[in-house]
Amino acid sequence: MSVAQFFTVLGIAVSLAMDAFAVSITQGACLDIRSAKYPLILGLTFGVFQAFMPLAGWALGSSFAIYVQKADHWIALLLLSIVGSKMIYDGYKDYLAKNVDTSEGPSCEISSGGHLKKKVLLAMGVATSIDALAVGFTFSIISINIFYSIAVIGIITFIISFSGVLLGKRAGPFLGDRMEMIGGTFLILLGIKILVEHLIKGI
């Protein structure tokens, strides 16, 4: 993997982790955190889901890659723009919701006195990683090493989610939506970069 590809994967990993980061901050503000238990559980769950989804998308995309080679850069732009736009929209929607009414405090997916239930944890894992499915499809058409990529994505997501829970305990949920919007913007810019590179090279 080249240096350029490494930074591309790193940028994608950080951007994809923004969903998990936003949720982690909120949960850090809601959970009864007295040890590293919840930061570790959330970090590992989000990291595993965030690594698995691109692999599934890559496996699906590899089956069709040969049929879309001539338009692969346009497809990459479309998929990354859709994912990025969704992240920006979700972040902005959360931002507006919190500014309309903050009387009830942070929005928590917890209904058991500050304790996290397994089914809620799994639901959050799926919800924060579903966008990575499309990114995995993109990996299959821009020739990036998938196994190296999912390792980077999983590790970065774990670190960011773990840190997000600890940050949420102190700072509350006000940072989450902003980071989600920043991550979405980066993915759109990355799609434009891929398109421009392919057009310049005439591929």
Backbone as CSV, one residue per row, in Angstrom:
resi,resn,N_x,N_y,N_z,CA_x,CA_y,CA_z,C_x,C_y,C_z
1,MET,0.843,-1.196,0.000,0.000,0.000,0.000,0.877,1.245,0.000
2,SER,0.586,2.183,-0.914,1.373,3.404,-1.022,1.037,4.364,0.114
3,VAL,1.891,5.384,0.240,1.665,6.392,1.277,0.328,7.100,1.043
4,ALA,0.036,7.417,-0.236,-1.222,8.095,-0.572,-2.424,7.237,-0.195
5,GLN,-2.348,5.935,-0.466,-3.448,5.043,-0.112,-3.603,4.916,1.393
6,PHE,-2.457,4.907,2.099,-2.518,4.824,3.557,-3.289,6.002,4.137
7,PHE,-2.965,7.215,3.669,-3.648,8.393,4.201,-5.110,8.448,3.742
8,THR,-5.386,7.879,2.568,-6.777,7.787,2.117,-7.579,6.894,3.055
9,VAL,-7.025,5.724,3.359,-7.697,4.790,4.273,-7.819,5.403,5.664
10,LEU,-6.766,6.062,6.128,-6.800,6.693,7.446,-7.890,7.760,7.508
11,GLY,-7.970,8.576,6.455,-9.005,9.612,6.406,-10.401,9.019,6.399
12,ILE,-10.589,7.941,5.623,-11.890,7.264,5.590,-12.219,6.681,6.959
13,ALA,-11.218,6.079,7.596,-11.431,5.467,8.913,-11.890,6.504,9.929
14,VAL,-11.226,7.643,9.948,-11.589,8.711,10.891,-12.983,9.242,10.576
15,SER,-13.265,9.433,9.292,-14.582,9.958,8.899,-15.706,9.000,9.273
16,LEU,-15.512,7.709,8.978,-16.536,6.723,9.315,-16.744,6.627,10.824
17,ALA,-15.677,6.846,11.568,-15.765,6.729,13.033,-16.533,7.880,13.665
18,MET,-16.835,8.934,12.899,-17.514,10.091,13.475,-18.931,9.763,13.944
19,ASP,-19.602,8.848,13.239,-20.923,8.392,13.709,-20.791,7.761,15.097
20,ALA,-19.837,6.841,15.202,-19.619,6.157,16.479,-19.151,7.136,17.548
21,PHE,-18.348,8.105,17.138,-17.852,9.117,18.073,-19.005,9.939,18.645
22,ALA,-19.923,10.347,17.770,-21.074,11.136,18.213,-21.930,10.361,19.213
23,VAL,-22.178,9.080,18.905,-22.969,8.247,19.815,-22.208,8.010,21.117
24,SER,-20.903,7.796,21.017,-20.088,7.530,22.206,-20.098,8.713,23.160
25,ILE,-20.031,9.919,22.612,-20.075,11.116,23.451,-21.397,11.182,24.216
26,THR,-22.490,10.942,23.480,-23.809,10.977,24.116,-23.925,9.913,25.202
27,GLN,-23.458,8.703,24.892,-23.549,7.631,25.883,-22.641,7.894,27.078
28,GLY,-21.510,8.538,26.842,-20.628,8.892,27.946,-21.294,9.848,28.912
29,ALA,-22.175,10.699,28.360,-22.899,11.648,29.203,-24.052,10.984,29.937
30,CYS,-24.517,9.837,29.424,-25.709,9.191,29.987,-25.394,8.017,30.904
31,LEU,-24.322,7.296,30.589,-24.010,6.078,31.346,-23.433,6.379,32.725
32,ASP,-23.617,5.445,33.598,-23.023,5.520,34.938,-21.621,4.912,34.859
33,ILE,-20.643,5.743,34.509,-19.279,5.264,34.249,-18.425,5.398,35.506
34,ARG,-17.983,4.254,36.016,-17.130,4.255,37.203,-15.813,3.519,36.949
35,SER,-15.666,2.929,35.742,-14.439,2.223,35.379,-14.298,2.271,33.863
36,ALA,-13.345,1.495,33.336,-13.124,1.465,31.886,-14.067,0.486,31.185
37,LYS,-14.998,-0.118,31.920,-15.873,-1.147,31.363,-16.663,-0.648,30.153
38,TYR,-17.442,0.411,30.328,-18.292,0.889,29.239,-17.494,1.488,28.085
39,PRO,-16.453,2.271,28.336,-15.629,2.737,27.208,-15.070,1.590,26.387
40,LEU,-14.620,0.511,27.044,-14.078,-0.646,26.337,-15.169,-1.380,25.550
41,ILE,-16.323,-1.580,26.178,-17.415,-2.304,25.520,-17.890,-1.540,24.282
42,LEU,-18.129,-0.256,24.420,-18.584,0.541,23.288,-17.517,0.617,22.207
43,GLY,-16.263,0.824,22.610,-15.175,0.908,21.644,-15.020,-0.369,20.847
44,LEU,-15.047,-1.523,21.518,-14.904,-2.806,20.844,-16.100,-3.095,19.933
45,THR,-17.296,-2.810,20.414,-18.500,-3.068,19.603,-18.491,-2.234,18.334
46,PHE,-18.261,-0.939,18.473,-18.249,-0.067,17.299,-17.093,-0.420,16.365
47,GLY,-15.931,-0.771,16.940,-14.780,-1.128,16.119,-15.030,-2.381,15.290
48,VAL,-15.618,-3.411,15.908,-15.898,-4.669,15.204,-16.933,-4.448,14.097
49,PHE,-18.021,-3.760,14.409,-19.050,-3.508,13.401,-18.507,-2.644,12.262
50,GLN,-17.709,-1.643,12.610,-17.177,-0.731,11.596,-16.174,-1.438,10.692
51,ALA,-15.519,-2.476,11.180,-14.583,-3.248,10.363,-15.319,-4.291,9.514
52,PHE,-16.381,-4.874,10.045,-17.105,-5.927,9.331,-17.883,-5.378,8.133
53,MET,-18.524,-4.234,8.295,-19.371,-3.696,7.230,-18.602,-3.412,5.936
54,PRO,-17.419,-2.776,5.990,-16.677,-2.577,4.737,-16.279,-3.899,4.080
55,LEU,-15.972,-4.908,4.901,-15.622,-6.216,4.357,-16.803,-6.803,3.591
56,ALA,-17.999,-6.670,4.158,-19.198,-7.167,3.486,-19.452,-6.394,2.197
57,GLY,-19.269,-5.070,2.247,-19.456,-4.257,1.057,-18.433,-4.570,-0.022
58,TRP,-17.194,-4.808,0.407,-16.125,-5.159,-0.532,-16.421,-6.494,-1.216
59,ALA,-16.877,-7.477,-0.434,-17.202,-8.794,-0.993,-18.310,-8.684,-2.032
60,LEU,-19.292,-7.844,-1.749,-20.389,-7.638,-2.693,-19.900,-6.905,-3.930
61,GLY,-19.101,-5.845,-3.696,-18.624,-5.039,-4.813,-17.662,-5.777,-5.716
62,SER,-16.858,-6.688,-5.162,-15.883,-7.430,-5.959,-16.565,-8.279,-7.029
63,SER,-17.781,-8.689,-6.754,-18.525,-9.504,-7.713,-18.940,-8.700,-8.940
64,PHE,-19.030,-7.370,-8.761,-19.499,-6.516,-9.858,-18.417,-5.582,-10.391
65,ALA,-17.233,-5.615,-9.786,-16.192,-4.647,-10.131,-15.850,-4.664,-11.616
66,ILE,-15.797,-5.851,-12.195,-15.401,-5.965,-13.602,-16.401,-5.279,-14.539
67,TYR,-17.639,-5.162,-14.093,-18.682,-4.577,-14.931,-18.751,-3.059,-14.826
68,VAL,-18.082,-2.493,-13.823,-18.221,-1.051,-13.589,-16.884,-0.313,-13.654
69,GLN,-15.855,-0.964,-14.228,-14.526,-0.364,-14.233,-14.484,0.990,-14.932
70,LYS,-15.213,1.143,-16.041,-15.171,2.394,-16.799,-15.828,3.548,-16.046
71,ALA,-16.711,3.221,-15.127,-17.417,4.277,-14.382,-17.108,4.222,-12.901
72,ASP,-16.019,3.506,-12.525,-15.772,3.287,-11.104,-15.557,4.575,-10.327
73,HIS,-14.900,5.580,-10.941,-14.650,6.831,-10.238,-15.939,7.615,-9.997
74,TRP,-16.882,7.514,-10.944,-18.175,8.176,-10.753,-18.994,7.471,-9.668
75,ILE,-18.902,6.145,-9.654,-19.612,5.374,-8.625,-19.042,5.685,-7.248
76,ALA,-17.696,5.772,-7.163,-17.052,6.110,-5.888,-17.524,7.475,-5.402
77,LEU,-17.570,8.448,-6.323,-18.045,9.784,-5.960,-19.485,9.736,-5.480
78,LEU,-20.334,8.999,-6.188,-21.753,8.906,-5.826,-21.932,8.292,-4.445
79,LEU,-21.271,7.157,-4.212,-21.435,6.461,-2.934,-20.901,7.293,-1.768
80,LEU,-19.707,7.853,-1.933,-19.131,8.655,-0.852,-19.936,9.930,-0.615
81,SER,-20.500,10.494,-1.680,-21.323,11.700,-1.528,-22.627,11.387,-0.796
82,ILE,-23.213,10.228,-1.105,-24.448,9.819,-0.424,-24.189,9.608,1.065
83,VAL,-23.117,8.856,1.363,-22.775,8.604,2.765,-22.435,9.896,3.483
84,GLY,-21.605,10.734,2.838,-21.208,11.998,3.444,-22.390,12.932,3.667
85,SER,-23.278,13.010,2.678,-24.454,13.877,2.804,-25.361,13.410,3.924
86,LYS,-25.506,12.090,4.053,-26.328,11.546,5.135,-25.742,11.906,6.495
87,MET,-24.414,11.812,6.617,-23.770,12.162,7.876,-23.969,13.637,8.205
88,ILE,-23.828,14.494,7.185,-24.029,15.931,7.392,-25.472,16.215,7.802
89,TYR,-26.412,15.577,7.105,-27.837,15.773,7.411,-28.167,15.308,8.826
90,ASP,-27.698,14.100,9.178,-27.986,13.563,10.518,-27.377,14.459,11.595
91,GLY,-26.142,14.905,11.354,-25.492,15.782,12.326,-26.218,17.102,12.478
92,TYR,-26.646,17.670,11.350,-27.344,18.956,11.394,-28.712,18.818,12.047
93,LYS,-29.374,17.686,11.757,-30.681,17.425,12.372,-30.544,17.323,13.887
94,ASP,-29.506,16.620,14.335,-29.267,16.507,15.779,-28.946,17.863,16.384
95,TYR,-28.185,18.657,15.647,-27.826,19.994,16.120,-29.070,20.866,16.301
96,LEU,-29.969,20.830,15.306,-31.207,21.614,15.395,-32.091,21.130,16.538
97,ALA,-32.181,19.802,16.681,-33.030,19.234,17.731,-32.557,19.673,19.112
98,LYS,-31.262,19.702,19.313,-30.728,20.077,20.619,-30.881,21.569,20.886
99,ASN,-30.921,22.359,19.808,-31.078,23.797,19.994,-32.538,24.211,20.134
100,VAL,-33.437,23.346,19.672,-34.859,23.644,19.831,-35.295,23.396,21.264
101,ASP,-34.826,22.285,21.816,-35.249,21.942,23.171,-34.118,21.200,23.881
102,THR,-33.513,21.822,24.827,-32.439,21.186,25.599,-32.870,20.937,27.038
103,SER,-34.159,21.100,27.307,-34.649,20.991,28.681,-34.563,19.566,29.216
104,GLU,-34.573,18.579,28.272,-34.554,17.199,28.723,-33.148,16.621,28.776
105,GLY,-32.160,17.424,28.442,-30.787,16.950,28.508,-30.440,16.077,27.317
106,PRO,-29.336,15.329,27.392,-28.890,14.513,26.275,-29.865,13.398,25.939
107,SER,-29.897,13.049,24.649,-30.764,11.971,24.194,-30.069,10.640,24.420
108,CYS,-30.600,9.820,25.305,-29.942,8.572,25.684,-30.708,7.365,25.163
109,GLU,-29.946,6.390,24.647,-30.543,5.108,24.252,-30.503,4.157,25.446
110,ILE,-30.716,4.691,26.635,-30.575,3.903,27.860,-31.811,4.108,28.723
111,SER,-32.398,3.019,29.164,-33.607,3.153,29.972,-33.490,2.334,31.253
112,SER,-32.262,2.071,31.674,-32.092,1.202,32.845,-31.179,1.851,33.882
113,GLY,-31.433,3.105,34.167,-30.697,3.775,35.224,-29.219,3.932,34.972
114,GLY,-28.835,4.251,33.745,-27.427,4.465,33.440,-26.661,3.213,33.087
115,HIS,-27.375,2.097,32.884,-26.728,0.839,32.509,-27.097,0.487,31.069
116,LEU,-26.141,-0.041,30.346,-26.325,-0.305,28.919,-26.795,-1.737,28.678
117,LYS,-27.894,-1.908,27.942,-28.428,-3.225,27.618,-27.789,-3.755,26.339
118,LYS,-27.660,-5.084,26.238,-27.002,-5.707,25.095,-27.709,-5.402,23.787
119,LYS,-29.034,-5.463,23.780,-29.771,-5.239,22.539,-29.625,-3.796,22.067
120,VAL,-29.525,-2.863,22.991,-29.313,-1.459,22.638,-27.912,-1.282,22.080
121,LEU,-26.944,-1.954,22.688,-25.558,-1.883,22.235,-25.431,-2.394,20.805
122,LEU,-26.044,-3.540,20.514,-25.984,-4.107,19.174,-26.687,-3.211,18.158
123,ALA,-27.812,-2.636,18.555,-28.538,-1.732,17.656,-27.692,-0.518,17.314
124,MET,-26.986,0.033,18.299,-26.124,1.177,18.047,-24.935,0.782,17.171
125,GLY,-24.425,-0.455,17.361,-23.320,-0.929,16.536,-23.697,-0.986,15.065
126,VAL,-24.888,-1.512,14.787,-25.369,-1.588,13.406,-25.631,-0.189,12.853
127,ALA,-26.304,0.633,13.640,-26.691,1.966,13.176,-25.484,2.834,12.831
128,THR,-24.420,2.716,13.607,-23.248,3.570,13.377,-22.319,3.031,12.291
129,SER,-22.550,1.808,11.829,-21.628,1.215,10.856,-22.257,0.943,9.499
130,ILE,-23.548,1.165,9.351,-24.226,0.817,8.105,-23.661,1.604,6.924
131,ASP,-23.228,2.845,7.162,-22.647,3.650,6.085,-21.364,3.026,5.549
132,ALA,-20.659,2.292,6.389,-19.394,1.676,5.982,-19.593,0.591,4.938
133,LEU,-20.816,0.087,4.798,-21.114,-0.919,3.786,-20.862,-0.346,2.389
134,ALA,-21.349,0.865,2.157,-21.153,1.524,0.861,-19.682,1.842,0.622
135,VAL,-18.977,2.228,1.678,-17.556,2.524,1.551,-16.783,1.258,1.188
136,GLY,-17.182,0.122,1.749,-16.557,-1.142,1.396,-16.738,-1.470,-0.079
137,PHE,-17.904,-1.158,-0.613,-18.150,-1.338,-2.045,-17.197,-0.460,-2.838
138,THR,-16.970,0.755,-2.350,-16.037,1.671,-3.011,-14.621,1.106,-3.012
139,PHE,-14.215,0.474,-1.923,-12.884,-0.132,-1.849,-12.674,-1.142,-2.970
140,SER,-13.737,-1.864,-3.334,-13.605,-2.920,-4.343,-13.353,-2.365,-5.739
141,ILE,-13.654,-1.078,-5.960,-13.482,-0.517,-7.303,-12.342,0.485,-7.388
142,ILE,-11.675,0.757,-6.263,-10.515,1.644,-6.330,-9.240,0.924,-5.895
143,SER,-9.303,-0.387,-5.849,-8.120,-1.236,-5.631,-7.321,-0.884,-4.376
144,ILE,-7.981,-0.913,-3.242,-7.309,-0.722,-1.953,-7.333,-2.042,-1.190
145,ASN,-6.235,-2.375,-0.551,-6.135,-3.625,0.214,-7.197,-3.650,1.305
146,ILE,-8.161,-4.547,1.161,-9.319,-4.545,2.050,-8.962,-4.983,3.469
147,PHE,-8.086,-5.966,3.607,-7.796,-6.490,4.942,-6.983,-5.489,5.771
148,TYR,-6.059,-4.813,5.117,-5.329,-3.746,5.800,-6.293,-2.615,6.176
149,SER,-7.194,-2.314,5.243,-8.129,-1.204,5.443,-9.067,-1.449,6.617
150,ILE,-9.637,-2.668,6.695,-10.593,-2.916,7.779,-9.884,-2.976,9.131
151,ALA,-8.597,-3.387,9.119,-7.836,-3.372,10.367,-7.662,-1.938,10.853
152,VAL,-7.311,-1.038,9.932,-7.140,0.377,10.280,-8.464,0.973,10.744
153,ILE,-9.537,0.685,10.010,-10.856,1.223,10.351,-11.298,0.731,11.730
154,GLY,-11.128,-0.554,11.996,-11.530,-1.107,13.286,-10.760,-0.505,14.443
155,ILE,-9.439,-0.382,14.279,-8.596,0.165,15.349,-8.898,1.644,15.589
156,ILE,-9.011,2.399,14.509,-9.297,3.835,14.641,-10.656,4.052,15.295
157,THR,-11.647,3.263,14.889,-12.986,3.399,15.471,-12.963,3.076,16.955
158,PHE,-12.232,2.031,17.327,-12.129,1.674,18.746,-11.528,2.828,19.546
159,ILE,-10.425,3.374,19.071,-9.744,4.451,19.792,-10.640,5.677,19.923
160,ILE,-11.278,6.044,18.810,-12.126,7.240,18.807,-13.370,7.040,19.678
161,SER,-13.970,5.850,19.618,-15.174,5.574,20.411,-14.846,5.526,21.900
162,PHE,-13.754,4.858,22.234,-13.301,4.791,23.623,-13.081,6.199,24.174
163,SER,-12.396,7.027,23.385,-12.133,8.409,23.803,-13.423,9.219,23.882
164,GLY,-14.368,8.931,22.951,-15.633,9.652,22.929,-16.453,9.435,24.183
165,VAL,-16.463,8.207,24.694,-17.199,7.916,25.920,-16.610,8.711,27.091
166,LEU,-15.296,8.727,27.189,-14.646,9.465,28.270,-14.880,10.972,28.125
167,LEU,-14.833,11.449,26.872,-15.086,12.874,26.636,-16.520,13.228,26.979
168,GLY,-17.458,12.325,26.614,-18.867,12.569,26.896,-19.146,12.654,28.379
169,LYS,-18.416,11.892,29.165,-18.601,11.922,30.615,-18.306,13.310,31.171
170,ARG,-17.347,13.998,30.527,-16.955,15.320,31.015,-17.633,16.469,30.272
171,ALA,-17.728,16.328,28.951,-18.147,17.468,28.130,-19.593,17.409,27.678
172,GLY,-20.246,16.254,27.807,-21.619,16.159,27.346,-21.682,15.946,25.843
173,PRO,-22.886,15.925,25.282,-23.073,15.533,23.892,-22.961,16.657,22.863
174,PHE,-22.526,17.849,23.249,-22.607,18.973,22.311,-21.622,18.874,21.151
175,LEU,-20.577,18.036,21.253,-19.592,17.923,20.178,-19.987,16.913,19.107
176,GLY,-20.829,15.965,19.440,-21.086,14.843,18.558,-21.577,15.214,17.177
177,ASP,-22.616,16.042,17.079,-23.176,16.370,15.777,-22.178,17.124,14.906
178,ARG,-21.364,17.975,15.502,-20.376,18.739,14.739,-19.344,17.818,14.103
179,MET,-18.879,16.833,14.857,-17.891,15.903,14.328,-18.487,15.044,13.217
180,GLU,-19.749,14.703,13.342,-20.413,13.924,12.304,-20.486,14.710,11.007
181,MET,-20.780,16.002,11.088,-20.845,16.842,9.898,-19.468,17.003,9.255
182,ILE,-18.436,17.119,10.072,-17.071,17.238,9.554,-16.672,15.951,8.822
183,GLY,-16.995,14.804,9.422,-16.693,13.530,8.792,-17.401,13.375,7.456
184,GLY,-18.655,13.775,7.389,-19.418,13.696,6.141,-18.828,14.579,5.059
185,THR,-18.408,15.766,5.444,-17.785,16.687,4.484,-16.508,16.087,3.908
186,PHE,-15.708,15.451,4.767,-14.465,14.842,4.299,-14.737,13.749,3.278
187,LEU,-15.751,12.921,3.507,-16.051,11.837,2.575,-16.459,12.369,1.208
188,ILE,-17.215,13.451,1.177,-17.591,14.055,-0.099,-16.357,14.586,-0.821
189,LEU,-15.477,15.256,-0.084,-14.245,15.774,-0.675,-13.364,14.637,-1.187
190,LEU,-13.350,13.525,-0.482,-12.573,12.380,-0.916,-13.118,11.818,-2.226
191,GLY,-14.436,11.767,-2.349,-15.047,11.305,-3.594,-14.672,12.194,-4.764
192,ILE,-14.647,13.501,-4.531,-14.246,14.451,-5.572,-12.777,14.236,-5.942
193,LYS,-11.940,13.986,-4.945,-10.514,13.737,-5.187,-10.318,12.506,-6.068
194,ILE,-11.035,11.424,-5.781,-10.924,10.204,-6.580,-11.346,10.466,-8.019
195,LEU,-12.439,11.194,-8.198,-12.928,11.517,-9.538,-11.897,12.331,-10.313
196,VAL,-11.367,13.381,-9.697,-10.398,14.256,-10.366,-9.143,13.481,-10.760
197,GLU,-8.652,12.635,-9.849,-7.451,11.844,-10.147,-7.675,10.937,-11.353
198,HIS,-8.833,10.280,-11.417,-9.111,9.390,-12.538,-9.273,10.156,-13.850
199,LEU,-9.905,11.317,-13.793,-10.086,12.116,-15.011,-8.760,12.643,-15.529
200,ILE,-7.886,13.070,-14.611,-6.576,13.592,-14.999,-5.730,12.486,-15.641
201,LYS,-5.791,11.296,-15.046,-5.007,10.163,-15.561,-5.645,9.540,-16.809
202,GLY,-6.910,9.928,-17.060,-7.588,9.392,-18.237,-8.015,7.952,-18.090
203,ILE,-8.237,7.536,-16.835,-8.629,6.143,-16.572,-10.151,5.997,-16.643
